[in-house]
Every structure is written in structure tokens, then in C-alpha cells.
Amino acid sequence: MSYIGRPFLNVPANTFAKEDFTGADTGTNNSITNSIVLSREIPGLNASNVEVFINNVRQEPDVAYFIRDDSTGVPIIIEFSEALNSNDSIYVIHKGLGPGTERTGIAAGSVTATMLSDNLKEFTLNSFTGDGTDTTFTLAAAPNNANSLLVTVDGIVQKPATNYSVSSTTLTFTSAPSNNAEIEVRDLGIRTSVRRGTGFTTDTLTVSGSSTSTMALGSSVLADDVFISINGIMQTPTSAYTISGATVTFAANLSDGDVVVARYQR
């Protein structure tokens, strides 16, 4: 048969969750009388986001029933405007989320590394060269605060507040870095890496005897995701060292007595 318009697609529609109760299930919940507790929250404390039926008669939202929070602030309590008989049949249909009414937060642990964009998985690196005059430098993005930055000048780690401050994207040194000084700024805040633990893993190598140009780490990392110092002097990734898997290869051989410290998060 011919017709005008889009064809009807015989596909199953999403079903709404349904919960069943009786009048005997009502009681006092979080000091709210004539109430029942649902197994899932109602978005936005909005009574219209559920349909409530008593003895197969649909009830009017915000007149016959109301949505209340439980003791933890979650809207899962339905309060009835009057007491019900113990043998009354009650069922509740959850209609889903209404636009702009959601109160549900992101569940703990629900955001995984694969969901993050690439720029959230690496430390953000800004590189500058001092001219002996300028004290201010513009960062690619605003950090959370000065303490979330790792700033080095010619490999020497600078102290927040004492050696530098930050306002929005402007990094300001208390004194101008010398001419041709190599300045590196790493943002260690939320944008920089996927946090797998509460602290850093530290690997230490003390060279004894013959020189070496390699160091084995406990885990595989990227060169820009690890901080390596030799005798307290920060090293520059890719130029002072490279990393393949868990093996660090230095551009220059390490000497007897050198102490190498690598810090990274896994």
C-alpha cells in the first residue's frame, strides 16, 4: 500500500523501569511519613519524571505524591499526601531523565584512560629561552596554581612562590633568567596524565665502577612522562635521554658515583 511520509520501523522501544509495592511497604523514611524508598533516584527531584499508580489509578505529581531526598541527599523517596491502606497496590514507572533535570554525578571509577583525549594523558611541556631581561613567559594553558608546575632553569628546579608565580597563563620569575638559559615548564595538574596512584614511583641508580649510558626503570613510560635528575640536575627529555619501553638511554655516559633518580606515575 502506498503512503506519504516515513515508513514505520518495527523495532523495540526502550522500556522504562518499574517497581512494585503495597500499602504495607509505606512507612517513615528519613523522618518522612507515608513514604516508600525506590531503588533508583528520580532526576531533579521532579515528580513528573515518574508515574505512580495506586490500584491502577494514576496519581497526580506534586499533589498526590512528592519526591524527597534520603539522608544522603539522593532523591529516592516518594511521599504520599495521605496514608494508604495496607492492601493497596502501588507501582512506579521511571520515565527516564528529563532534559536539564539530572542530578546524578559521575560514578567513581567510571572514567577510564581510553575515554580521555590524548592531551590529558601526557605532561604539558612549555619550553623557553631566557634573554637576561624578561621575567614573564606565556604558557600554552592556564595551570591550576604555581604548585602544579614543575619549573626548571638550566635543569635546576625552581621553588614555587620563591622563584616564580603564575597568574592565568603568565609565568613570572622573581628575577630574569640569564641569557640563553633553558627554561622548561611542565604542568602536572589534571590535564597532564592519567592518575593511576596516589604518588610517584621512584627508581634510583648509583653508578659504581665502569661508566654506563643506560638505566632500567620498573615500568615502561614515555620520555615526557618521567622526571630524571643526575646528581640533582634535571635532564631534558629526548636531548639528554630517550626511553624505549622501560630502558633509559642517556646521550652521555654516566660516571662512577653519579646518582640518577627517575620519578613517574603508574
C-alpha beads as a LAMMPS data file, in Angstrom:
LAMMPS data file: protein, C-alpha beads

266 atoms
265 bonds

1 atom types
1 bond types

-500.0 500.0 xlo xhi
-500.0 500.0 ylo yhi
-500.0 500.0 zlo zhi

Masses

1 110.0

Atoms # bond

1 1 1 0.000 0.000 0.000
2 1 1 1.335 3.425 -0.922
3 1 1 1.612 6.190 1.659
4 1 1 3.206 9.569 2.255
5 1 1 5.798 10.013 4.979
6 1 1 8.457 7.969 6.675
7 1 1 7.885 4.194 6.994
8 1 1 7.067 2.729 10.386
9 1 1 10.002 0.773 11.734
10 1 1 9.001 -2.273 13.711
11 1 1 11.796 -2.089 16.234
12 1 1 11.577 -2.482 20.006
13 1 1 11.408 0.725 22.019
14 1 1 13.326 1.307 25.227
15 1 1 11.453 0.042 28.247
16 1 1 11.044 2.028 31.451
17 1 1 11.954 0.556 34.826
18 1 1 9.006 -0.445 37.013
19 1 1 8.874 -1.005 40.770
20 1 1 6.023 -2.657 42.695
21 1 1 4.902 -2.005 46.269
22 1 1 1.881 -2.401 48.516
23 1 1 0.431 -0.046 51.062
24 1 1 2.136 -2.149 53.730
25 1 1 5.513 -1.039 52.339
26 1 1 4.871 2.585 53.245
27 1 1 6.323 3.937 56.450
28 1 1 8.610 6.615 57.836
29 1 1 11.806 7.125 55.850
30 1 1 14.254 9.911 56.716
31 1 1 11.550 11.309 59.038
32 1 1 9.062 11.378 56.135
33 1 1 5.798 9.588 56.903
34 1 1 3.600 7.790 54.348
35 1 1 6.595 7.179 52.128
36 1 1 8.368 4.467 50.163
37 1 1 12.004 4.157 49.088
38 1 1 12.812 3.474 45.435
39 1 1 15.791 1.515 44.145
40 1 1 16.875 4.294 41.771
41 1 1 16.898 8.058 42.058
42 1 1 14.453 10.420 40.405
43 1 1 16.197 13.125 38.332
44 1 1 15.976 16.654 39.638
45 1 1 13.524 15.894 42.478
46 1 1 10.919 16.157 39.714
47 1 1 7.743 14.196 40.448
48 1 1 6.818 14.246 36.748
49 1 1 9.814 12.030 35.984
50 1 1 7.932 9.060 37.435
51 1 1 4.398 7.775 37.041
52 1 1 2.759 6.480 40.202
53 1 1 -0.317 4.228 40.181
54 1 1 -2.406 3.167 43.190
55 1 1 -4.853 0.353 42.481
56 1 1 -4.252 1.041 38.773
57 1 1 -5.293 4.699 39.124
58 1 1 -2.656 7.191 38.011
59 1 1 -1.760 9.762 40.661
60 1 1 -1.135 13.470 40.065
61 1 1 2.504 14.602 40.547
62 1 1 3.136 17.150 43.316
63 1 1 -0.456 16.717 44.508
64 1 1 -0.900 13.046 45.364
65 1 1 2.795 12.377 45.777
66 1 1 6.099 14.236 46.143
67 1 1 9.783 13.417 45.686
68 1 1 12.081 13.720 48.713
69 1 1 15.773 13.171 49.427
70 1 1 17.069 10.390 51.619
71 1 1 19.604 11.007 54.417
72 1 1 22.462 11.180 51.882
73 1 1 20.717 13.734 49.668
74 1 1 19.648 11.296 46.960
75 1 1 16.062 11.754 45.639
76 1 1 14.701 8.216 46.014
77 1 1 11.796 8.735 48.438
78 1 1 8.177 9.115 47.351
79 1 1 5.937 10.790 49.926
80 1 1 2.196 10.266 49.557
81 1 1 -0.199 13.065 50.502
82 1 1 -2.265 10.684 52.630
83 1 1 -1.919 7.312 54.333
84 1 1 -2.592 4.228 52.211
85 1 1 -4.348 1.003 53.089
86 1 1 -2.011 -1.926 53.671
87 1 1 -3.532 -3.898 50.783
88 1 1 -3.343 -1.061 48.256
89 1 1 -1.399 -1.975 45.110
90 1 1 1.304 0.534 44.132
91 1 1 3.564 0.574 41.136
92 1 1 6.026 3.226 39.978
93 1 1 7.271 3.662 36.414
94 1 1 10.540 5.544 35.925
95 1 1 10.198 7.676 32.800
96 1 1 13.907 8.441 32.470
97 1 1 15.937 11.622 32.628
98 1 1 14.309 14.920 31.808
99 1 1 16.475 17.486 29.981
100 1 1 18.282 19.749 32.406
101 1 1 16.994 17.955 35.484
102 1 1 19.813 15.445 36.051
103 1 1 21.425 15.437 39.476
104 1 1 23.335 12.203 39.122
105 1 1 27.122 12.600 39.324
106 1 1 29.734 10.553 37.536
107 1 1 30.210 7.229 39.261
108 1 1 33.586 6.738 40.917
109 1 1 35.972 4.882 38.640
110 1 1 33.667 5.124 35.618
111 1 1 36.038 7.338 33.600
112 1 1 38.872 5.232 32.219
113 1 1 42.067 6.182 30.385
114 1 1 40.591 5.227 26.999
115 1 1 37.841 7.831 27.453
116 1 1 40.323 10.676 27.851
117 1 1 41.673 12.675 24.935
118 1 1 45.379 12.368 24.196
119 1 1 46.266 15.778 25.657
120 1 1 45.047 14.576 29.067
121 1 1 47.478 11.659 29.109
122 1 1 50.803 13.468 28.847
123 1 1 52.527 16.200 30.808
124 1 1 52.122 19.564 29.098
125 1 1 55.600 20.939 28.328
126 1 1 56.416 24.604 27.684
127 1 1 59.974 25.498 26.638
128 1 1 61.516 28.978 26.623
129 1 1 64.940 30.601 26.323
130 1 1 65.985 33.369 28.713
131 1 1 67.373 36.665 27.478
132 1 1 68.624 38.071 30.769
133 1 1 65.854 40.696 30.814
134 1 1 62.378 39.173 30.566
135 1 1 60.786 37.830 33.747
136 1 1 57.411 36.857 32.266
137 1 1 56.589 33.999 29.914
138 1 1 53.263 32.914 28.415
139 1 1 52.160 29.311 28.942
140 1 1 50.091 27.330 26.462
141 1 1 47.303 26.885 29.025
142 1 1 46.470 28.186 32.486
143 1 1 47.609 25.808 35.270
144 1 1 45.657 25.224 38.471
145 1 1 48.256 27.105 40.519
146 1 1 52.019 27.556 40.893
147 1 1 52.329 24.331 42.891
148 1 1 51.020 22.295 39.950
149 1 1 54.011 23.339 37.821
150 1 1 57.490 21.851 37.657
151 1 1 59.759 24.677 36.512
152 1 1 63.447 24.226 35.701
153 1 1 66.065 26.755 34.567
154 1 1 69.137 25.109 33.047
155 1 1 67.999 21.901 34.750
156 1 1 67.703 23.459 38.230
157 1 1 64.262 23.007 39.791
158 1 1 62.663 26.298 40.837
159 1 1 60.641 26.778 44.014
160 1 1 57.026 27.996 43.748
161 1 1 56.370 31.439 45.281
162 1 1 60.097 31.900 45.977
163 1 1 61.414 31.714 42.409
164 1 1 58.231 32.136 40.372
165 1 1 54.499 32.804 40.476
166 1 1 51.699 32.240 37.991
167 1 1 48.552 34.145 37.062
168 1 1 46.339 32.607 34.386
169 1 1 48.773 31.780 31.552
170 1 1 51.509 34.162 32.705
171 1 1 54.561 32.711 34.461
172 1 1 56.589 35.350 36.322
173 1 1 60.092 34.794 37.718
174 1 1 61.295 36.854 40.686
175 1 1 64.476 37.561 38.716
176 1 1 65.110 37.288 34.988
177 1 1 66.669 34.001 33.849
178 1 1 70.121 34.558 32.350
179 1 1 70.725 34.956 28.635
180 1 1 70.319 31.655 26.729
181 1 1 69.037 29.895 29.862
182 1 1 66.938 26.816 29.030
183 1 1 63.549 27.127 30.728
184 1 1 61.139 24.212 30.910
185 1 1 57.691 24.270 32.495
186 1 1 55.674 21.067 32.986
187 1 1 52.042 21.254 34.043
188 1 1 51.381 18.423 36.494
189 1 1 47.701 19.248 37.014
190 1 1 44.548 17.438 35.855
191 1 1 45.374 17.952 32.179
192 1 1 48.693 16.221 32.315
193 1 1 48.322 12.498 32.957
194 1 1 46.058 9.643 33.841
195 1 1 46.491 9.169 37.582
196 1 1 46.983 5.540 38.497
197 1 1 48.086 6.021 42.060
198 1 1 48.363 8.491 44.891
199 1 1 52.101 9.091 44.494
200 1 1 55.138 8.773 42.299
201 1 1 57.224 5.697 41.696
202 1 1 60.918 6.382 42.214
203 1 1 63.746 4.416 40.600
204 1 1 67.338 5.180 41.631
205 1 1 70.629 4.235 40.014
206 1 1 74.012 4.831 41.645
207 1 1 76.787 4.230 39.154
208 1 1 79.570 2.122 40.614
209 1 1 82.743 1.255 38.757
210 1 1 82.642 1.463 34.976
211 1 1 80.549 4.060 33.221
212 1 1 77.173 3.275 31.661
213 1 1 74.709 5.002 29.362
214 1 1 71.532 3.114 30.272
215 1 1 69.162 2.741 33.222
216 1 1 66.371 0.214 33.709
217 1 1 63.054 1.534 35.076
218 1 1 60.478 -0.518 36.933
219 1 1 57.786 0.200 34.314
220 1 1 57.503 1.361 30.728
221 1 1 56.948 5.129 30.402
222 1 1 57.203 7.857 27.789
223 1 1 60.155 10.244 27.908
224 1 1 57.890 13.240 28.591
225 1 1 56.136 11.416 31.452
226 1 1 59.162 10.880 33.689
227 1 1 61.374 13.281 35.637
228 1 1 65.031 12.284 35.572
229 1 1 67.782 14.021 37.510
230 1 1 71.517 13.312 37.593
231 1 1 73.183 14.432 40.812
232 1 1 70.143 16.666 41.441
233 1 1 70.181 18.305 37.980
234 1 1 67.005 17.814 35.936
235 1 1 67.581 16.352 32.485
236 1 1 65.853 17.370 29.252
237 1 1 63.752 14.641 27.573
238 1 1 64.821 13.447 24.092
239 1 1 68.025 15.517 24.134
240 1 1 69.630 14.335 27.403
241 1 1 67.908 10.954 27.316
242 1 1 65.481 8.792 25.375
243 1 1 63.282 5.952 26.566
244 1 1 62.300 2.737 24.846
245 1 1 59.911 0.683 26.934
246 1 1 61.471 0.679 30.406
247 1 1 65.057 1.380 29.271
248 1 1 66.513 4.882 29.561
249 1 1 69.420 5.681 27.262
250 1 1 71.454 8.778 28.100
251 1 1 73.112 10.956 25.460
252 1 1 76.329 10.992 27.530
253 1 1 77.831 8.205 29.588
254 1 1 77.271 8.266 33.335
255 1 1 80.370 8.294 35.527
256 1 1 81.315 6.406 38.656
257 1 1 79.417 7.850 41.644
258 1 1 76.672 9.542 39.610
259 1 1 73.237 9.265 41.241
260 1 1 70.288 9.095 38.858
261 1 1 66.722 9.464 40.141
262 1 1 63.647 8.833 37.939
263 1 1 60.170 9.737 39.167
264 1 1 56.953 8.804 37.360
265 1 1 53.381 7.703 37.961
266 1 1 51.872 4.370 37.023

Bonds

1 1 1 2
2 1 2 3
3 1 3 4
4 1 4 5
5 1 5 6
6 1 6 7
7 1 7 8
8 1 8 9
9 1 9 10
10 1 10 11
11 1 11 12
12 1 12 13
13 1 13 14
14 1 14 15
15 1 15 16
16 1 16 17
17 1 17 18
18 1 18 19
19 1 19 20
20 1 20 21
21 1 21 22
22 1 22 23
23 1 23 24
24 1 24 25
25 1 25 26
26 1 26 27
27 1 27 28
28 1 28 29
29 1 29 30
30 1 30 31
31 1 31 32
32 1 32 33
33 1 33 34
34 1 34 35
35 1 35 36
36 1 36 37
37 1 37 38
38 1 38 39
39 1 39 40
40 1 40 41
41 1 41 42
42 1 42 43
43 1 43 44
44 1 44 45
45 1 45 46
46 1 46 47
47 1 47 48
48 1 48 49
49 1 49 50
50 1 50 51
51 1 51 52
52 1 52 53
53 1 53 54
54 1 54 55
55 1 55 56
56 1 56 57
57 1 57 58
58 1 58 59
59 1 59 60
60 1 60 61
61 1 61 62
62 1 62 63
63 1 63 64
64 1 64 65
65 1 65 66
66 1 66 67
67 1 67 68
68 1 68 69
69 1 69 70
70 1 70 71
71 1 71 72
72 1 72 73
73 1 73 74
74 1 74 75
75 1 75 76
76 1 76 77
77 1 77 78
78 1 78 79
79 1 79 80
80 1 80 81
81 1 81 82
82 1 82 83
83 1 83 84
84 1 84 85
85 1 85 86
86 1 86 87
87 1 87 88
88 1 88 89
89 1 89 90
90 1 90 91
91 1 91 92
92 1 92 93
93 1 93 94
94 1 94 95
95 1 95 96
96 1 96 97
97 1 97 98
98 1 98 99
99 1 99 100
100 1 100 101
101 1 101 102
102 1 102 103
103 1 103 104
104 1 104 105
105 1 105 106
106 1 106 107
107 1 107 108
108 1 108 109
109 1 109 110
110 1 110 111
111 1 111 112
112 1 112 113
113 1 113 114
114 1 114 115
115 1 115 116
116 1 116 117
117 1 117 118
118 1 118 119
119 1 119 120
120 1 120 121
121 1 121 122
122 1 122 123
123 1 123 124
124 1 124 125
125 1 125 126
126 1 126 127
127 1 127 128
128 1 128 129
129 1 129 130
130 1 130 131
131 1 131 132
132 1 132 133
133 1 133 134
134 1 134 135
135 1 135 136
136 1 136 137
137 1 137 138
138 1 138 139
139 1 139 140
140 1 140 141
141 1 141 142
142 1 142 143
143 1 143 144
144 1 144 145
145 1 145 146
146 1 146 147
147 1 147 148
148 1 148 149
149 1 149 150
150 1 150 151
151 1 151 152
152 1 152 153
153 1 153 154
154 1 154 155
155 1 155 156
156 1 156 157
157 1 157 158
158 1 158 159
159 1 159 160
160 1 160 161
161 1 161 162
162 1 162 163
163 1 163 164
164 1 164 165
165 1 165 166
166 1 166 167
167 1 167 168
168 1 168 169
169 1 169 170
170 1 170 171
171 1 171 172
172 1 172 173
173 1 173 174
174 1 174 175
175 1 175 176
176 1 176 177
177 1 177 178
178 1 178 179
179 1 179 180
180 1 180 181
181 1 181 182
182 1 182 183
183 1 183 184
184 1 184 185
185 1 185 186
186 1 186 187
187 1 187 188
188 1 188 189
189 1 189 190
190 1 190 191
191 1 191 192
192 1 192 193
193 1 193 194
194 1 194 195
195 1 195 196
196 1 196 197
197 1 197 198
198 1 198 199
199 1 199 200
200 1 200 201
201 1 201 202
202 1 202 203
203 1 203 204
204 1 204 205
205 1 205 206
206 1 206 207
207 1 207 208
208 1 208 209
209 1 209 210
210 1 210 211
211 1 211 212
212 1 212 213
213 1 213 214
214 1 214 215
215 1 215 216
216 1 216 217
217 1 217 218
218 1 218 219
219 1 219 220
220 1 220 221
221 1 221 222
222 1 222 223
223 1 223 224
224 1 224 225
225 1 225 226
226 1 226 227
227 1 227 228
228 1 228 229
229 1 229 230
230 1 230 231
231 1 231 232
232 1 232 233
233 1 233 234
234 1 234 235
235 1 235 236
236 1 236 237
237 1 237 238
238 1 238 239
239 1 239 240
240 1 240 241
241 1 241 242
242 1 242 243
243 1 243 244
244 1 244 245
245 1 245 246
246 1 246 247
247 1 247 248
248 1 248 249
249 1 249 250
250 1 250 251
251 1 251 252
252 1 252 253
253 1 253 254
254 1 254 255
255 1 255 256
256 1 256 257
257 1 257 258
258 1 258 259
259 1 259 260
260 1 260 261
261 1 261 262
262 1 262 263
263 1 263 264
264 1 264 265
265 1 265 266
